């Protein structure tokens, strides 16, 4: 779920005991304005215990900006508070905002496929520590 979407509105659902086997995936962009908006989400999810079973995906949305310093800071802040952190480099196919049909997916970069594969492994019930 996009950190800018509605993560606080689903928090109550994620807190339910029957949802404790669900791995939440929170996508954030390493931009100062977006990180400031996401601060409340991280705080509330942490206070509720949901953040500890959450995978944070750091996703670059702009190809020309180097957000490595902010990415490193974000990883430092959430390390130990989340289940895992996955980095997703800027992907032109995703950046285009067009349909993700099979042909588009076949044009993903190797780094994108590696991040997607890592996320797939991490979201299986047997791999994320709870």
VOBA-1610 file (N, C-alpha, C; in pm, whole numbers, padded with zeros to 5 digits, always signed):
BEGIN
Unk+00083-00115+00000Unk+00000+00000+00000Unk+00089+00122+00000Unk+00049+00221-00072Unk+00122+00345-00084Unk+00109+00422+00047Unk+00220+00468+00102Unk+00216+00542+00228Unk+00133+00669+00215Unk+00112+00716+00094Unk+00031+00835+00075Unk-00116+00805+00051Unk-00151+00680+00047Unk-00290+00642+00018Unk-00375+00645+00145Unk-00406+00529+00199Unk-00494+00525+00316Unk-00445+00428+00423Unk-00317+00429+00453Unk-00267+00329+00548Unk-00321+00342+00689Unk-00362+00461+00731Unk-00418+00473+00865Unk-00558+00415+00872Unk-00630+00420+00759Unk-00767+00367+00760Unk-00770+00215+00763Unk-00663+00148+00726Unk-00660+00001+00732Unk-00590-00051+00857Unk-00539+00040+00938Unk-00465+00000+01058Unk-00550-00085+01151Unk-00674-00047+01172Unk-00763-00123+01260Unk-00779-00266+01209Unk-00794-00280+01079Unk-00805-00415+01022Unk-00678-00495+01043Unk-00563-00433+01024Unk-00435-00502+01039Unk-00405-00539+01185Unk-00469-00470+01278Unk-00450-00499+01420Unk-00531-00621+01466Unk-00633-00659+01391Unk-00716-00773+01430Unk-00632-00900+01437Unk-00655-00983+01540Unk-00577-01106+01555Unk-00579-01196+01431Unk-00691-01203+01361Unk-00697-01289+01242Unk-00613-01236+01126Unk-00566-01113+01138Unk-00481-01055+01033Unk-00332-01061+01069Unk-00296-01122+01180Unk-00156-01124+01222Unk-00067-01207+01130Unk-00125-01290+01045Unk-00046-01366+00948Unk-00033-01291+00816Unk-00092-01173+00808Unk-00084-01092+00687Unk+00040-01003+00696Unk+00120-01005+00591Unk+00238-00919+00584Unk+00198-00792+00510Unk+00201-00682+00582Unk+00170-00554+00520Unk+00293-00507+00441Unk+00270-00445+00327Unk+00377-00389+00246Unk+00347-00240+00231Unk+00436-00158+00282Unk+00419-00014+00279Unk+00522+00045+00183Unk+00476+00117+00081Unk+00564+00173-00021Unk+00583+00322+00006Unk+00710+00363+00016Unk+00742+00503+00040Unk+00846+00549-00061Unk+00843+00677-00088Unk+00942+00736-00177Unk+01037+00820-00094Unk+01166+00812-00121Unk+01263+00889-00043Unk+01269+01035-00085Unk+01157+01103-00069Unk+01150+01247-00093Unk+01112+01313+00039Unk+01172+01424+00073Unk+01144+01487+00203Unk+00996+01513+00229Unk+00924+01565+00130Unk+00782+01595+00151Unk+00701+01468+00177Unk+00730+01362+00103Unk+00656+01237+00121Unk+00695+01167+00251Unk+00822+01174+00287Unk+00864+01115+00414Unk+00802+01187+00532Unk+00791+01319+00523Unk+00726+01394+00631Unk+00580+01353+00645Unk+00511+01333+00533Unk+00372+01288+00539Unk+00360+01146+00594Unk+00461+01064+00567Unk+00457+00924+00611Unk+00494+00908+00758Unk+00549+01010+00819Unk+00592+01002+00959Unk+00479+00957+01051Unk+00361+01015+01035Unk+00246+00977+01118Unk+00210+00830+01100Unk+00220+00782+00977Unk+00188+00643+00949Unk+00286+00551+01020Unk+00415+00579+01008Unk+00515+00498+01076Unk+00493+00498+01227Unk+00461+00615+01283Unk+00439+00626+01428Unk+00318+00543+01471Unk+00206+00559+01402Unk+00085+00487+01438Unk+00100+00336+01418Unk+00161+00296+01308Unk+00182+00154+01283Unk+00279+00095+01386Unk+00379+00173+01426Unk+00474+00127+01527Unk+00404+00112+01662Unk+00326+00212+01701Unk+00254+00208+01829Unk+00158+00090+01837Unk+00102+00050+01726Unk+00005-00060+01724Unk+00070-00197+01713Unk+00200-00201+01681Unk+00269-00328+01663Unk+00264-00381+01521Unk+00194-00313+01432Unk+00182-00358+01293Unk+00312-00334+01215Unk+00386-00229+01250Unk+00507-00196+01175Unk+00610-00309+01183Unk+00612-00380+01294Unk+00711-00487+01312Unk+00692-00602+01214Unk+00573-00616+01159Unk+00549-00722+01060Unk+00525-00664+00920Unk+00575-00545+00900Unk+00558-00474+00773Unk+00687-00476+00694Unk+00674-00493+00563Unk+00787-00478+00472Unk+00776-00339+00411Unk+00882-00261+00422Unk+00885-00127+00365Unk+00957-00136+00231Unk+00891-00089+00126Unk+00951-00082-00007Unk+00984+00064-00034Unk+01111+00091-00054Unk+01154+00226-00088Unk+01160+00234-00240Unk+01076+00319-00295Unk+01056+00323-00440Unk+01089+00462-00493Unk+01187+00467-00582Unk+01222+00594-00646Unk+01118+00625-00753Unk+01064+00747-00748Unk+00961+00785-00845Unk+01013+00878-00954Unk+01130+00935-00932Unk+01186+01032-01027Unk+01324+00981-01069Unk+01348+00970-01200Unk+01472+00909-01246Unk+01597+00993-01225Unk+01585+01123-01221Unk+01705+01206-01222Unk+01753+01246-01084Unk+01671+01230-00983Unk+01711+01273-00850Unk+01782+01161-00775Unk+01887+01198-00705Unk+01960+01102-00624Unk+01914+01117-00480Unk+01837+01020-00435Unk+01783+01025-00299Unk+01857+00931-00206Unk+01981+00896-00239Unk+02052+00796-00160Unk+02068+00838-00014Unk+02096+00965+00011Unk+02112+01011+00150Unk+01982+00993+00228Unk+01869+01027+00165Unk+01739+01010+00231Unk+01705+00861+00246Unk+01741+00782+00147Unk+01717+00638+00154Unk+01795+00578+00271Unk+01922+00615+00282Unk+02004+00564+00392Unk+01946+00606+00527Unk+01900+00731+00536Unk+01841+00779+00661Unk+01713+00702+00694Unk+01630+00679+00594Unk+01506+00605+00615Unk+01535+00463+00661Unk+01630+00397+00598Unk+01666+00261+00637Unk+01717+00260+00781Unk+01797+00359+00816Unk+01850+00367+00953Unk+01737+00385+01055Unk+01637+00466+01020Unk+01526+00493+01112Unk+01436+00371+01129Unk+01408+00299+01020Unk+01313+00187+01030Unk+01379+00053+01060Unk+01510+00045+01046Unk+01580-00081+01072Unk+01551-00127+01215Unk+01515-00252+01228Unk+01481-00307+01358Unk+01338-00283+01400Unk+01267-00197+01328Unk+01126-00168+01359Unk+01033-00232+01258Unk+01089-00274+01145Unk+01009-00336+01040Unk+01063-00475+01013Unk+00982-00556+00946Unk+01025-00693+00914Unk+01142-00690+00815Unk+01130-00610+00712Unk+01234-00601+00607Unk+01221-00469+00534Unk+01328-00432+00464Unk+01327-00317+00374Unk+01374-00365+00238Unk+01299-00328+00133Unk+01333-00364-00004Unk+01349-00235-00083Unk+01458-00223-00157Unk+01480-00106-00240Unk+01439-00134-00384Unk+01365-00043-00441Unk+01321-00056-00580Unk+01369+00068-00655Unk+01468+00049-00742Unk+01520+00159-00823Unk+01410+00215-00913Unk+01435+00334-00966Unk+01340+00390-01062Unk+01324+00293-01179Unk+01201+00263-01211Unk+01169+00173-01322Unk+01087+00252-01424Unk+01143+00278-01544Unk+01071+00356-01644Unk+00934+00299-01679Unk+00920+00169-01680Unk+00792+00108-01714Unk+00687+00146-01611Unk+00722+00140-01483Unk+00631+00181-01377Unk+00611+00331-01379Unk+00718+00405-01408Unk+00711+00550-01413Unk+00620+00603-01521Unk+00603+00526-01628Unk+00514+00568-01737Unk+00368+00570-01693Unk+00335+00489-01592Unk+00198+00485-01544Unk+00102+00417-01639Unk+00155+00336-01730Unk+00069+00266-01825Unk+00037+00126-01774Unk-00039+00053-01851Unk-00080-00082-01812Unk+00042-00172-01792Unk+00030-00263-01698Unk+00140-00355-01670Unk+00109-00493-01726Unk+00081-00495-01856Unk+00053-00624-01920Unk+00183-00704-01930Unk+00173-00824-01982Unk+00289-00913-01991Unk+00403-00850-02071Unk+00371-00782-02178Unk+00474-00719-02261Unk+00549-00611-02183Unk+00477-00532-02104Unk+00541-00429-02023Unk+00629-00492-01916Unk+00580-00596-01853Unk+00655-00664-01747Unk+00785-00724-01801Unk+00783-00770-01925Unk+00903-00828-01984Unk+01011-00725-02008Unk+00974-00597-02006Unk+01072-00489-02025Unk+01128-00436-01893Unk+01084-00491-01779Unk+01140-00450-01650Unk+01290-00473-01649Unk+01361-00389-01578Unk+01506-00407-01563Unk+01535-00527-01472Unk+01657-00575-01478Unk+01697-00686-01391Unk+01685-00648-01244Unk+01718-00522-01212Unk+01706-00476-01073Unk+01561-00479-01025Unk+01468-00443-01113Unk+01327-00446-01075Unk+01284-00590-01050Unk+01323-00680-01138Unk+01287-00822-01118Unk+01349-00876-00990Unk+01470-00834-00958Unk+01534-00880-00834Unk+01458-00830-00712Unk+01415-00704-00715Unk+01339-00649-00603Unk+01202-00716-00591Unk+01136-00739-00704Unk+01006-00808-00703Unk+01022-00950-00650Unk+01127-01017-00692Unk+01152-01153-00644Unk+01179-01153-00494Unk+01257-01058-00447Unk+01285-01047-00304Unk+01155-01023-00226Unk+01072-00934-00277Unk+00944-00905-00212Unk+00854-01028-00210Unk+00852-01102-00320Unk+00770-01223-00326Unk+00814-01325-00221Unk+00944-01342-00206Unk+00995-01435-00105Unk+00959-01386+00035Unk+00975-01257+00059Unk+00951-01203+00191Unk+00804-01203+00232Unk+00715-01204+00136Unk+00572-01200+00170Unk+00509-01339+00182Unk+00590-01441+00169Unk+00535-01576+00194Unk+00529-01596+00345Unk+00431-01668+00390Unk+00408-01681+00535Unk+00523-01746+00609Unk+00603-01824+00541Unk+00710-01896+00611Unk+00838-01814+00626Unk+00849-01697+00562Unk+00976-01627+00565Unk+00980-01503+00653Unk+00869-01438+00675Unk+00870-01316+00756Unk+00852-01356+00901Unk+00947-01313+00985Unk+00934-01348+01127Unk+00822-01265+01190Unk+00748-01332+01273Unk+00634-01263+01336Unk+00647-01273+01485
//
